[in-house]
Amino acid sequence: MLRPSNAISGSFPDRDRYRATVWHNNAPMRGRFGSGLAKMEPIATSWCVPAHLDHLDTFVFLPCIWIACALGFAIGDYPMLFFIIPPLCMAYVTVRRTMPPRLLAAYVMLCLVGGLLSWHQLFPHSWQLVFMAEAIPRQLTPVVSFFIVAWAAKAYFLRRIQAQDILAHAGLCMTLSYIVAPAIMFANGVHYEGDDTSSTIVAAFGSFINNITLGLFFVFGVLFYDRTARRYAVLAMILLIAATTHFVQFKLVALAAILMLVGAPPRFIVIAVISAFIASYAIEAFNIPAAVARNSDKGIRVAFIADAFRSLYDTYGIGIGYGTESVRWVYRFPGQPDFTFMPNPTTVSPERLMELLSRGVHNSFAQAMLRLGLPGLLLLGFAMFRAFPARHLPKPVLCHASMLFIVIFVACFVNPALESPRQLIGIGFSYGYLLALRASAERRPNSDPLRLTRPSGSRSFTIKEAG
């Protein structure tokens, strides 16, 4: 018979002291239930003091996340609020003395070296027409910012995993993400081209901008950890957003969440989603004019990626470097009107030209390949898949982590997520959590590093690092 010892109460334990239940299994659970559950034996743990939210968390790191939650698209209208986030995150990791994500650090170092070589125009040329050395720092800023945010998130979640409280301030973050951010976007008149503000806000609930990505971290947490009516409330919210948004990618993410909820293997679902997106774009690339005619939004993205591969071929796999445009100024397809993606570069001011040169390919992996060739693509790919959830995690933890990985991949595959301030903070937050989860799971390679706690009557699942 299972008996909890010193049971924890709820998801948000008392900030002064709390008691933790740790179930010890003679054999690793590997995220499965059933017969394995009967073999588990309780071990008592004494009163302990976990890694509380301290002043660094509350006044340095979390305000960065709250700003991103509250502004959504409008963060572009307040650039100073964005530019204070990387320094605050850098101060946070400096004090925490946390090891940076090594593969991502290697990719960022390659980017910086590429920027230096680009300044001296040492990269080969392809179809690009404009070079502006002053645009190089602006093009490098987003990826460096993403690295710093991810590093800070890793430091934050290493402590939160130890404290069994990864969903701290969930209510505040979800309120900012799904209520305050749309209100600010409405007040600022944010809208997609051809849409009014109201239609844009409704559609944006299915996008992967900062506030939505951050909100989904907590939404999926409630969906997979909670066993109360809140689970069904967030499930209804996910279905409502999937029904009202025009973004197909969110509908696929919602389908993946439902499949995991009914018992489908999470890692298999992740691989299936990744394969589906890659196969879909590869098939469309064989007839881009037809793809544009069927769906101009997806078709033009395929054209961007095809041009990136053309530049890869022209530069012998080295890439074009920085300081140039990533997409053509005008696209022409048979039977279609000209698609003017950017205005004539000779008619705009230098400030506007720098902004245009910073527009991405709408695929962060293709963007890395375009700028830095095969080395950039491989390093970014390895860095991203370093966050792939480990298979032996308990099922709710694995489902939550798998959904976050899907969100990260989809956001990077269909948008310039790592090149846009409107997306990179949310992606960096989830990516940092996955790295922290992986680091905790690998700390004891021959044991079960994360355990599932669910005492009788508990309202949520929590995770405990093996000591």
C-alpha positions as a Markdown table, in Angstrom:
| # | Residue | x | y | z |
|---|---|---|---|---|
| 1 | Met | 0.0 | 0.0 | 0.0 |
| 2 | Leu | 1.3 | 3.4 | -0.9 |
| 3 | Arg | 1.5 | 5.9 | 1.9 |
| 4 | Pro | 2.7 | 9.5 | 1.5 |
| 5 | Ser | 5.1 | 10.8 | 4.0 |
| 6 | Asn | 5.0 | 14.5 | 4.7 |
| 7 | Ala | 2.8 | 15.2 | 1.8 |
| 8 | Ile | 3.0 | 18.4 | -0.2 |
| 9 | Ser | -0.2 | 20.3 | -0.6 |
| 10 | Gly | -1.0 | 21.8 | -4.0 |
| 11 | Ser | 1.1 | 23.3 | -6.8 |
| 12 | Phe | 2.2 | 26.4 | -5.0 |
| 13 | Pro | 3.7 | 25.4 | -1.6 |
| 14 | Asp | 4.1 | 27.7 | 1.3 |
| 15 | Arg | 7.0 | 30.0 | 0.6 |
| 16 | Asp | 8.5 | 29.5 | 4.0 |
| 17 | Arg | 8.5 | 25.8 | 4.5 |
| 18 | Tyr | 6.9 | 22.9 | 2.9 |
| 19 | Arg | 6.9 | 19.1 | 3.0 |
| 20 | Ala | 7.7 | 17.0 | 0.0 |
| 21 | Thr | 6.6 | 13.5 | -0.9 |
| 22 | Val | 9.1 | 11.4 | -2.8 |
| 23 | Trp | 8.1 | 8.0 | -4.1 |
| 24 | His | 11.1 | 5.7 | -4.6 |
| 25 | Asn | 11.0 | 3.0 | -7.2 |
| 26 | Asn | 13.4 | 0.1 | -7.1 |
| 27 | Ala | 13.4 | 0.1 | -10.9 |
| 28 | Pro | 13.1 | 3.3 | -12.9 |
| 29 | Met | 9.6 | 4.3 | -13.8 |
| 30 | Arg | 10.5 | 5.5 | -17.3 |
| 31 | Gly | 7.2 | 7.5 | -17.3 |
| 32 | Arg | 4.9 | 4.5 | -17.2 |
| 33 | Phe | 2.1 | 3.5 | -14.8 |
| 34 | Gly | 0.4 | 0.2 | -14.1 |
| 35 | Ser | 2.4 | -2.7 | -12.7 |
| 36 | Gly | 5.4 | -0.4 | -12.1 |
| 37 | Leu | 3.3 | 1.7 | -9.7 |
| 38 | Ala | 2.8 | -1.3 | -7.3 |
| 39 | Lys | 6.6 | -1.7 | -7.0 |
| 40 | Met | 7.2 | 1.8 | -5.7 |
| 41 | Glu | 7.9 | 2.2 | -2.0 |
| 42 | Pro | 7.7 | 5.5 | -0.1 |
| 43 | Ile | 10.7 | 7.0 | 1.5 |
| 44 | Ala | 10.3 | 9.7 | 4.1 |
| 45 | Thr | 11.8 | 13.1 | 3.6 |
| 46 | Ser | 12.2 | 15.6 | 6.4 |
| 47 | Trp | 11.1 | 19.1 | 6.4 |
| 48 | Cys | 13.2 | 20.9 | 3.8 |
| 49 | Val | 13.8 | 24.4 | 2.5 |
| 50 | Pro | 13.7 | 24.4 | -1.3 |
| 51 | Ala | 15.0 | 27.0 | -3.8 |
| 52 | His | 12.5 | 29.7 | -3.0 |
| 53 | Leu | 11.7 | 32.6 | -5.3 |
| 54 | Asp | 14.2 | 35.1 | -4.1 |
| 55 | His | 14.8 | 38.8 | -4.9 |
| 56 | Leu | 16.8 | 37.9 | -8.0 |
| 57 | Asp | 13.9 | 35.8 | -9.4 |
| 58 | Thr | 11.2 | 38.4 | -8.4 |
| 59 | Phe | 13.0 | 41.6 | -9.3 |
| 60 | Val | 15.5 | 40.7 | -12.1 |
| 61 | Phe | 14.4 | 37.7 | -14.2 |
| 62 | Leu | 10.6 | 37.4 | -13.8 |
| 63 | Pro | 9.9 | 41.1 | -14.7 |
| 64 | Cys | 11.5 | 40.3 | -18.1 |
| 65 | Ile | 9.0 | 37.5 | -18.6 |
| 66 | Trp | 6.1 | 39.7 | -17.4 |
| 67 | Ile | 7.0 | 42.4 | -19.8 |
| 68 | Ala | 6.9 | 40.0 | -22.7 |
| 69 | Cys | 3.6 | 38.5 | -21.5 |
| 70 | Ala | 2.0 | 41.9 | -21.2 |
| 71 | Leu | 3.1 | 43.5 | -24.5 |
| 72 | Gly | 2.7 | 40.7 | -27.1 |
| 73 | Phe | 3.0 | 42.2 | -30.6 |
| 74 | Ala | 3.3 | 45.7 | -29.1 |
| 75 | Ile | 6.8 | 45.0 | -27.8 |
| 76 | Gly | 8.0 | 46.4 | -31.1 |
| 77 | Asp | 6.4 | 49.7 | -30.2 |
| 78 | Tyr | 8.4 | 49.9 | -27.0 |
| 79 | Pro | 12.0 | 49.0 | -28.0 |
| 80 | Met | 13.5 | 50.3 | -24.8 |
| 81 | Leu | 11.5 | 47.7 | -22.8 |
| 82 | Phe | 12.9 | 45.0 | -25.0 |
| 83 | Phe | 16.4 | 46.2 | -24.8 |
| 84 | Ile | 16.5 | 46.1 | -21.0 |
| 85 | Ile | 15.6 | 42.4 | -21.0 |
| 86 | Pro | 19.0 | 41.0 | -22.2 |
| 87 | Pro | 21.1 | 43.0 | -19.7 |
| 88 | Leu | 18.7 | 42.0 | -16.8 |
| 89 | Cys | 19.0 | 38.3 | -17.9 |
| 90 | Met | 22.7 | 38.6 | -18.2 |
| 91 | Ala | 22.9 | 40.0 | -14.7 |
| 92 | Tyr | 20.7 | 37.2 | -13.4 |
| 93 | Val | 22.9 | 34.4 | -14.9 |
| 94 | Thr | 26.1 | 36.1 | -13.7 |
| 95 | Val | 24.9 | 36.1 | -10.1 |
| 96 | Arg | 23.5 | 32.5 | -10.4 |
| 97 | Arg | 26.8 | 31.3 | -12.0 |
| 98 | Thr | 25.0 | 28.9 | -14.2 |
| 99 | Met | 26.7 | 27.1 | -17.1 |
| 100 | Pro | 25.5 | 28.5 | -20.4 |
| 101 | Pro | 23.9 | 26.2 | -23.0 |
| 102 | Arg | 27.1 | 25.0 | -24.7 |
| 103 | Leu | 25.8 | 24.1 | -28.2 |
| 104 | Leu | 23.8 | 27.3 | -28.4 |
| 105 | Ala | 26.8 | 29.2 | -27.2 |
| 106 | Ala | 28.9 | 27.6 | -30.0 |
| 107 | Tyr | 26.2 | 28.7 | -32.5 |
| 108 | Val | 26.2 | 32.3 | -31.2 |
| 109 | Met | 30.0 | 32.4 | -31.3 |
| 110 | Leu | 29.8 | 31.3 | -35.0 |
| 111 | Cys | 27.3 | 34.0 | -35.6 |
| 112 | Leu | 29.7 | 36.6 | -34.1 |
| 113 | Val | 32.6 | 35.4 | -36.1 |
| 114 | Gly | 30.4 | 35.5 | -39.2 |
| 115 | Gly | 29.5 | 39.0 | -38.4 |
| 116 | Leu | 33.1 | 40.0 | -38.1 |
| 117 | Leu | 34.0 | 38.4 | -41.4 |
| 118 | Ser | 30.9 | 40.0 | -43.0 |
| 119 | Trp | 32.1 | 43.4 | -41.9 |
| 120 | His | 35.2 | 42.9 | -44.0 |
| 121 | Gln | 33.1 | 41.4 | -46.8 |
| 122 | Leu | 34.9 | 38.1 | -46.9 |
| 123 | Phe | 31.8 | 35.9 | -47.6 |
| 124 | Pro | 31.0 | 34.8 | -51.1 |
| 125 | His | 28.1 | 36.4 | -53.0 |
| 126 | Ser | 24.8 | 35.0 | -54.3 |
| 127 | Trp | 21.6 | 36.8 | -55.6 |
| 128 | Gln | 21.6 | 39.5 | -52.9 |
| 129 | Leu | 21.8 | 43.1 | -54.1 |
| 130 | Val | 22.4 | 45.3 | -51.1 |
| 131 | Phe | 25.2 | 45.3 | -48.5 |
| 132 | Met | 25.2 | 47.6 | -45.4 |
| 133 | Ala | 27.8 | 47.0 | -42.8 |
| 134 | Glu | 25.8 | 49.1 | -40.2 |
| 135 | Ala | 23.0 | 46.4 | -40.4 |
| 136 | Ile | 25.2 | 43.7 | -39.1 |
| 137 | Pro | 24.9 | 44.5 | -35.4 |
| 138 | Arg | 21.1 | 44.8 | -35.8 |
| 139 | Gln | 21.0 | 41.4 | -37.5 |
| 140 | Leu | 23.1 | 39.8 | -34.7 |
| 141 | Thr | 21.2 | 41.3 | -31.8 |
| 142 | Pro | 18.2 | 39.0 | -31.8 |
| 143 | Val | 20.1 | 35.7 | -31.8 |
| 144 | Val | 22.4 | 37.0 | -29.0 |
| 145 | Ser | 19.3 | 38.1 | -27.0 |
| 146 | Phe | 17.7 | 34.7 | -27.5 |
| 147 | Phe | 20.8 | 33.0 | -26.2 |
| 148 | Ile | 20.9 | 35.2 | -23.1 |
| 149 | Val | 17.2 | 34.7 | -22.4 |
| 150 | Ala | 17.5 | 30.9 | -22.8 |
| 151 | Trp | 20.5 | 30.9 | -20.5 |
| 152 | Ala | 18.7 | 32.9 | -17.8 |
| 153 | Ala | 15.6 | 30.6 | -18.2 |
| 154 | Lys | 17.8 | 27.6 | -17.7 |
| 155 | Ala | 19.2 | 29.1 | -14.5 |
| 156 | Tyr | 15.8 | 29.9 | -13.2 |
| 157 | Phe | 14.3 | 26.5 | -13.9 |
| 158 | Leu | 17.1 | 24.5 | -12.4 |
| 159 | Arg | 16.0 | 26.1 | -9.1 |
| 160 | Arg | 12.3 | 25.7 | -9.9 |
| 161 | Ile | 12.7 | 22.0 | -10.7 |
| 162 | Gln | 14.5 | 21.5 | -7.4 |
| 163 | Ala | 11.7 | 23.4 | -5.6 |
| 164 | Gln | 9.0 | 21.3 | -7.5 |
| 165 | Asp | 7.4 | 24.6 | -8.5 |
| 166 | Ile | 7.9 | 25.1 | -12.3 |
| 167 | Leu | 4.5 | 26.8 | -12.6 |
| 168 | Ala | 5.1 | 29.6 | -10.1 |
| 169 | His | 3.0 | 32.7 | -10.9 |
| 170 | Ala | 1.0 | 30.8 | -13.5 |
| 171 | Gly | -2.1 | 32.8 | -12.8 |
| 172 | Leu | -0.3 | 36.1 | -13.3 |
| 173 | Cys | 1.5 | 35.1 | -16.5 |
| 174 | Met | -1.7 | 33.7 | -18.0 |
| 175 | Thr | -3.6 | 36.9 | -17.2 |
| 176 | Leu | -1.0 | 39.0 | -18.7 |
| 177 | Ser | -0.7 | 36.8 | -21.8 |
| 178 | Tyr | -4.4 | 36.3 | -22.6 |
| 179 | Ile | -6.0 | 39.5 | -21.2 |
| 180 | Val | -3.5 | 42.3 | -20.8 |
| 181 | Ala | -1.5 | 41.7 | -24.0 |
| 182 | Pro | -4.6 | 41.7 | -26.3 |
| 183 | Ala | -5.9 | 44.9 | -24.5 |
| 184 | Ile | -2.5 | 46.7 | -25.1 |
| 185 | Met | -2.4 | 45.4 | -28.7 |
| 186 | Phe | -6.0 | 46.8 | -29.3 |
| 187 | Ala | -5.0 | 50.1 | -27.7 |
| 188 | Asn | -2.0 | 50.4 | -30.0 |
| 189 | Gly | -4.0 | 49.4 | -33.1 |
| 190 | Val | -1.8 | 46.4 | -34.0 |
| 191 | His | -3.1 | 44.6 | -37.1 |
| 192 | Tyr | -1.9 | 42.3 | -39.8 |
| 193 | Glu | -1.8 | 43.6 | -43.4 |
| 194 | Gly | -5.4 | 43.5 | -44.8 |
| 195 | Asp | -7.0 | 42.9 | -41.4 |
| 196 | Asp | -8.5 | 45.1 | -38.8 |
| 197 | Thr | -7.3 | 45.2 | -35.2 |
| 198 | Ser | -10.1 | 43.0 | -33.8 |
| 199 | Ser | -9.5 | 40.3 | -36.4 |
| 200 | Thr | -5.8 | 40.4 | -35.8 |
| 201 | Ile | -6.1 | 39.9 | -32.1 |
| 202 | Val | -8.5 | 37.0 | -32.5 |
| 203 | Ala | -6.1 | 35.4 | -34.9 |
| 204 | Ala | -3.0 | 36.2 | -32.8 |
| 205 | Phe | -4.2 | 33.8 | -30.1 |
| 206 | Gly | -3.1 | 31.1 | -32.4 |
| 207 | Ser | 0.3 | 32.6 | -33.3 |
| 208 | Phe | 3.5 | 32.0 | -31.5 |
| 209 | Ile | 4.4 | 35.5 | -30.4 |
| 210 | Asn | 5.9 | 36.0 | -26.9 |
| 211 | Asn | 2.8 | 36.3 | -24.9 |
| 212 | Ile | 1.1 | 33.3 | -26.5 |
| 213 | Thr | 4.3 | 31.1 | -26.2 |
| 214 | Leu | 4.7 | 32.1 | -22.6 |
| 215 | Gly | 1.0 | 31.5 | -21.9 |
| 216 | Leu | 1.2 | 28.1 | -23.5 |
| 217 | Phe | 3.9 | 27.0 | -21.1 |
| 218 | Phe | 1.5 | 27.4 | -18.2 |
| 219 | Val | -1.6 | 26.2 | -20.2 |
| 220 | Phe | 0.1 | 22.9 | -21.1 |
| 221 | Gly | 1.3 | 22.7 | -17.5 |
| 222 | Val | -2.3 | 22.8 | -16.2 |
| 223 | Leu | -3.4 | 20.5 | -19.0 |
| 224 | Phe | -1.0 | 17.7 | -18.1 |
| 225 | Tyr | -0.3 | 18.2 | -14.4 |
| 226 | Asp | -3.7 | 19.1 | -13.0 |
| 227 | Arg | -6.5 | 16.7 | -12.2 |
| 228 | Thr | -9.2 | 19.2 | -11.4 |
| 229 | Ala | -11.8 | 21.1 | -13.5 |
| 230 | Arg | -9.0 | 23.5 | -14.5 |
| 231 | Arg | -7.7 | 20.9 | -16.9 |
| 232 | Tyr | -11.0 | 20.9 | -18.8 |
| 233 | Ala | -11.1 | 24.7 | -18.7 |
| 234 | Val | -7.8 | 25.1 | -20.4 |
| 235 | Leu | -8.6 | 22.2 | -22.9 |
| 236 | Ala | -11.8 | 24.2 | -23.8 |
| 237 | Met | -9.7 | 27.3 | -24.3 |
| 238 | Ile | -7.2 | 25.4 | -26.6 |
| 239 | Leu | -10.1 | 24.1 | -28.7 |
| 240 | Leu | -11.7 | 27.5 | -28.9 |
| 241 | Ile | -8.5 | 29.1 | -30.1 |
| 242 | Ala | -7.9 | 26.3 | -32.6 |
| 243 | Ala | -11.5 | 26.9 | -34.0 |
| 244 | Thr | -11.2 | 30.7 | -34.3 |
| 245 | Thr | -7.6 | 31.3 | -35.4 |
| 246 | His | -6.6 | 31.1 | -39.1 |
| 247 | Phe | -3.2 | 29.7 | -38.2 |
| 248 | Val | -3.0 | 26.1 | -39.3 |
| 249 | Gln | 0.0 | 25.5 | -37.2 |
| 250 | Phe | -1.9 | 26.1 | -34.0 |
| 251 | Lys | -4.6 | 23.7 | -35.0 |
| 252 | Leu | -1.9 | 21.0 | -35.5 |
| 253 | Val | -0.4 | 21.9 | -32.1 |
| 254 | Ala | -3.8 | 21.5 | -30.5 |
| 255 | Leu | -4.3 | 18.1 | -32.2 |
| 256 | Ala | -0.9 | 17.0 | -30.8 |
| 257 | Ala | -1.9 | 18.0 | -27.3 |
| 258 | Ile | -5.2 | 16.1 | -27.6 |
| 259 | Leu | -3.4 | 13.0 | -28.8 |
| 260 | Met | -1.0 | 13.1 | -25.9 |
| 261 | Leu | -3.9 | 13.6 | -23.5 |
| 262 | Val | -5.6 | 10.4 | -24.7 |
| 263 | Gly | -2.4 | 8.4 | -24.4 |
| 264 | Ala | -0.4 | 8.6 | -27.6 |
| 265 | Pro | 3.4 | 8.4 | -27.1 |
| 266 | Pro | 4.6 | 12.0 | -26.7 |
| 267 | Arg | 8.0 | 11.6 | -28.3 |
| 268 | Phe | 6.4 | 9.8 | -31.3 |
| 269 | Ile | 4.0 | 12.7 | -31.7 |
| 270 | Val | 6.9 | 15.2 | -31.7 |
| 271 | Ile | 8.7 | 13.3 | -34.4 |
| 272 | Ala | 5.5 | 13.0 | -36.4 |
| 273 | Val | 4.9 | 16.7 | -36.3 |
| 274 | Ile | 8.4 | 17.6 | -37.3 |
| 275 | Ser | 8.3 | 15.1 | -40.2 |
| 276 | Ala | 4.9 | 16.4 | -41.3 |
| 277 | Phe | 6.2 | 20.0 | -41.5 |
| 278 | Ile | 9.4 | 19.2 | -43.3 |
| 279 | Ala | 7.6 | 16.9 | -45.8 |
| 280 | Ser | 4.9 | 19.4 | -46.5 |
| 281 | Tyr | 7.4 | 22.2 | -47.3 |
| 282 | Ala | 9.6 | 19.8 | -49.4 |
| 283 | Ile | 6.6 | 18.7 | -51.5 |
| 284 | Glu | 5.6 | 22.3 | -52.1 |
| 285 | Ala | 9.1 | 23.2 | -53.2 |
| 286 | Phe | 8.8 | 21.2 | -56.4 |
| 287 | Asn | 6.1 | 23.6 | -57.8 |
| 288 | Ile | 6.4 | 26.9 | -56.0 |
| 289 | Pro | 4.0 | 28.9 | -58.4 |
| 290 | Ala | 1.3 | 26.3 | -57.7 |
| 291 | Ala | 2.0 | 26.5 | -54.0 |
| 292 | Val | 1.6 | 30.3 | -54.1 |
| 293 | Ala | -1.6 | 30.0 | -56.0 |
| 294 | Arg | -3.1 | 27.5 | -53.5 |
| 295 | Asn | -1.9 | 29.4 | -50.4 |
| 296 | Ser | 0.0 | 32.6 | -50.9 |
| 297 | Asp | 1.1 | 32.7 | -47.2 |
| 298 | Lys | 2.7 | 29.3 | -47.2 |
| 299 | Gly | 3.8 | 29.4 | -50.8 |
| 300 | Ile | 5.9 | 32.6 | -50.3 |
| 301 | Arg | 7.6 | 31.0 | -47.3 |
| 302 | Val | 8.5 | 28.0 | -49.5 |
| 303 | Ala | 9.9 | 30.5 | -52.0 |
| 304 | Phe | 12.0 | 32.1 | -49.3 |
| 305 | Ile | 13.5 | 28.7 | -48.3 |
| 306 | Ala | 14.2 | 27.8 | -51.9 |
| 307 | Asp | 16.1 | 31.0 | -52.3 |
| 308 | Ala | 18.1 | 30.2 | -49.2 |
| 309 | Phe | 19.1 | 26.8 | -50.7 |
| 310 | Arg | 20.0 | 28.6 | -53.9 |
| 311 | Ser | 22.3 | 30.9 | -52.0 |
| 312 | Leu | 23.8 | 27.8 | -50.2 |
| 313 | Tyr | 24.6 | 26.3 | -53.6 |
| 314 | Asp | 26.1 | 29.6 | -54.9 |
| 315 | Thr | 28.3 | 30.0 | -51.9 |
| 316 | Tyr | 29.5 | 26.3 | -51.8 |
| 317 | Gly | 27.8 | 25.7 | -48.5 |
| 318 | Ile | 29.5 | 28.6 | -46.7 |
| 319 | Gly | 26.6 | 31.1 | -46.6 |
| 320 | Ile | 26.3 | 34.8 | -47.5 |
| 321 | Gly | 27.1 | 36.2 | -44.1 |
| 322 | Tyr | 25.5 | 39.3 | -42.6 |
| 323 | Gly | 24.8 | 42.8 | -43.8 |
| 324 | Thr | 22.7 | 41.7 | -46.8 |
| 325 | Glu | 19.0 | 41.0 | -47.3 |
| 326 | Ser | 17.5 | 37.6 | -46.6 |
| 327 | Val | 14.7 | 37.7 | -49.2 |
| 328 | Arg | 14.2 | 39.2 | -52.6 |
| 329 | Trp | 12.7 | 42.7 | -52.9 |
| 330 | Val | 10.2 | 41.5 | -55.5 |
| 331 | Tyr | 8.9 | 38.0 | -56.3 |
| 332 | Arg | 7.5 | 37.1 | -59.7 |
| 333 | Phe | 5.6 | 33.9 | -60.3 |
| 334 | Pro | 3.9 | 32.8 | -63.6 |
| 335 | Gly | 0.2 | 33.7 | -63.7 |
| 336 | Gln | 0.5 | 35.7 | -60.5 |
| 337 | Pro | 0.9 | 39.5 | -59.9 |
| 338 | Asp | 4.2 | 40.7 | -58.7 |
| 339 | Phe | 4.7 | 40.1 | -54.9 |
| 340 | Thr | 6.6 | 43.2 | -53.6 |
| 341 | Phe | 7.9 | 42.0 | -50.3 |
| 342 | Met | 10.0 | 45.1 | -49.6 |
| 343 | Pro | 10.1 | 48.5 | -51.2 |
| 344 | Asn | 12.8 | 49.6 | -53.6 |
| 345 | Pro | 16.0 | 50.0 | -51.5 |
| 346 | Thr | 17.0 | 53.2 | -53.4 |
| 347 | Thr | 13.9 | 55.0 | -52.2 |
| 348 | Val | 14.1 | 54.4 | -48.4 |
| 349 | Ser | 16.1 | 56.1 | -45.7 |
| 350 | Pro | 19.2 | 54.3 | -44.2 |
| 351 | Glu | 17.3 | 53.6 | -41.0 |
| 352 | Arg | 14.4 | 52.0 | -42.9 |
| 353 | Leu | 16.9 | 50.1 | -45.0 |
| 354 | Met | 18.5 | 48.6 | -41.9 |
| 355 | Glu | 15.1 | 47.5 | -40.7 |
| 356 | Leu | 14.4 | 45.9 | -44.1 |
| 357 | Leu | 17.7 | 44.1 | -44.2 |
| 358 | Ser | 16.9 | 42.5 | -40.8 |
| 359 | Arg | 13.8 | 40.8 | -42.1 |
| 360 | Gly | 14.2 | 37.0 | -41.9 |
| 361 | Val | 13.3 | 34.1 | -44.2 |
| 362 | His | 10.4 | 33.1 | -41.9 |
| 363 | Asn | 12.3 | 29.9 | -41.0 |
| 364 | Ser | 15.0 | 30.2 | -38.4 |
| 365 | Phe | 16.7 | 27.0 | -39.6 |
| 366 | Ala | 16.8 | 28.3 | -43.2 |
| 367 | Gln | 18.0 | 31.7 | -41.9 |
| 368 | Ala | 20.9 | 30.0 | -40.1 |
| 369 | Met | 21.8 | 28.1 | -43.3 |
| 370 | Leu | 21.5 | 31.2 | -45.5 |
| 371 | Arg | 23.8 | 33.3 | -43.2 |
| 372 | Leu | 26.3 | 30.7 | -42.1 |
| 373 | Gly | 25.9 | 27.8 | -44.5 |
| 374 | Leu | 25.9 | 24.2 | -43.4 |
| 375 | Pro | 28.0 | 24.8 | -40.2 |
| 376 | Gly | 25.3 | 27.3 | -39.0 |
| 377 | Leu | 22.4 | 24.9 | -39.9 |
| 378 | Leu | 24.1 | 22.0 | -38.2 |
| 379 | Leu | 25.0 | 23.9 | -35.0 |
| 380 | Leu | 21.6 | 25.4 | -34.6 |
| 381 | Gly | 19.9 | 22.0 | -35.3 |
| 382 | Phe | 22.1 | 20.3 | -32.7 |
| 383 | Ala | 21.5 | 23.0 | -30.2 |
| 384 | Met | 17.7 | 22.8 | -30.7 |
| 385 | Phe | 17.5 | 19.0 | -30.5 |
| 386 | Arg | 19.6 | 19.1 | -27.4 |
| 387 | Ala | 16.4 | 20.1 | -25.7 |
| 388 | Phe | 14.5 | 17.1 | -27.0 |
| 389 | Pro | 12.7 | 15.5 | -24.0 |
| 390 | Ala | 14.3 | 12.4 | -22.4 |
| 391 | Arg | 12.3 | 9.3 | -22.8 |
| 392 | His | 12.4 | 8.2 | -19.1 |
| 393 | Leu | 10.6 | 11.2 | -17.7 |
| 394 | Pro | 7.2 | 10.6 | -15.9 |
| 395 | Lys | 4.3 | 10.8 | -18.3 |
| 396 | Pro | 2.9 | 14.2 | -17.4 |
| 397 | Val | 6.3 | 15.8 | -17.4 |
| 398 | Leu | 7.1 | 14.2 | -20.7 |
| 399 | Cys | 3.8 | 15.3 | -22.3 |
| 400 | His | 4.4 | 18.9 | -21.1 |
| 401 | Ala | 8.0 | 19.0 | -22.3 |
| 402 | Ser | 7.0 | 17.4 | -25.6 |
| 403 | Met | 4.4 | 20.1 | -26.3 |
| 404 | Leu | 6.9 | 22.8 | -25.5 |
| 405 | Phe | 9.3 | 21.3 | -27.9 |
| 406 | Ile | 6.6 | 21.2 | -30.6 |
| 407 | Val | 5.8 | 24.8 | -30.0 |
| 408 | Ile | 9.5 | 25.8 | -30.3 |
| 409 | Phe | 10.1 | 23.8 | -33.5 |
| 410 | Val | 6.9 | 25.0 | -35.2 |
| 411 | Ala | 7.6 | 28.6 | -34.2 |
| 412 | Cys | 11.1 | 28.4 | -35.6 |
| 413 | Phe | 10.0 | 26.5 | -38.7 |
| 414 | Val | 7.2 | 28.8 | -39.9 |
| 415 | Asn | 8.4 | 32.1 | -38.5 |
| 416 | Pro | 11.6 | 34.0 | -38.0 |
| 417 | Ala | 11.3 | 33.2 | -34.3 |
| 418 | Leu | 15.0 | 33.7 | -33.4 |
| 419 | Glu | 15.2 | 36.9 | -35.4 |
| 420 | Ser | 12.2 | 38.7 | -34.0 |
| 421 | Pro | 11.9 | 40.4 | -30.6 |
| 422 | Arg | 8.2 | 39.5 | -30.8 |
| 423 | Gln | 8.9 | 35.8 | -30.5 |
| 424 | Leu | 12.4 | 35.1 | -29.1 |
| 425 | Ile | 11.6 | 35.7 | -25.5 |
| 426 | Gly | 8.9 | 33.2 | -25.3 |
| 427 | Ile | 10.9 | 30.6 | -27.3 |
| 428 | Gly | 13.9 | 31.2 | -25.1 |
| 429 | Phe | 11.9 | 30.8 | -21.9 |
| 430 | Ser | 10.6 | 27.3 | -23.0 |
| 431 | Tyr | 13.9 | 26.3 | -24.5 |
| 432 | Gly | 15.7 | 27.2 | -21.2 |
| 433 | Tyr | 13.2 | 25.1 | -19.3 |
| 434 | Leu | 13.8 | 22.0 | -21.5 |
| 435 | Leu | 17.5 | 22.4 | -21.1 |
| 436 | Ala | 17.2 | 22.6 | -17.3 |
| 437 | Leu | 14.9 | 19.5 | -17.4 |
| 438 | Arg | 17.4 | 17.6 | -19.5 |
| 439 | Ala | 20.3 | 18.6 | -17.2 |
| 440 | Ser | 18.4 | 17.5 | -14.1 |
| 441 | Ala | 17.5 | 14.2 | -15.8 |
| 442 | Glu | 21.1 | 13.5 | -16.8 |
| 443 | Arg | 22.7 | 14.4 | -13.5 |
| 444 | Arg | 22.3 | 10.8 | -12.3 |
| 445 | Pro | 22.5 | 8.8 | -15.5 |
| 446 | Asn | 21.9 | 5.4 | -13.8 |
| 447 | Ser | 19.0 | 6.5 | -11.7 |
| 448 | Asp | 15.6 | 8.0 | -12.1 |
| 449 | Pro | 16.4 | 11.7 | -11.8 |
| 450 | Leu | 12.9 | 13.1 | -11.9 |
| 451 | Arg | 10.1 | 11.6 | -9.8 |
| 452 | Leu | 6.4 | 12.1 | -10.0 |
| 453 | Thr | 4.6 | 13.1 | -6.9 |
| 454 | Arg | 0.9 | 12.7 | -6.6 |
| 455 | Pro | -0.3 | 12.0 | -3.1 |
| 456 | Ser | -3.9 | 11.2 | -2.5 |
| 457 | Gly | -6.0 | 14.3 | -2.8 |
| 458 | Ser | -3.2 | 16.3 | -4.4 |
| 459 | Arg | -4.4 | 18.8 | -7.0 |
| 460 | Ser | -1.3 | 18.6 | -9.2 |
| 461 | Phe | 1.8 | 16.8 | -10.2 |
| 462 | Thr | 5.2 | 18.0 | -9.1 |
| 463 | Ile | 8.7 | 16.9 | -10.0 |
| 464 | Lys | 11.5 | 16.2 | -7.7 |
| 465 | Glu | 15.2 | 16.1 | -8.5 |
| 466 | Ala | 16.9 | 13.0 | -7.0 |
| 467 | Gly | 19.3 | 13.9 | -4.3 |
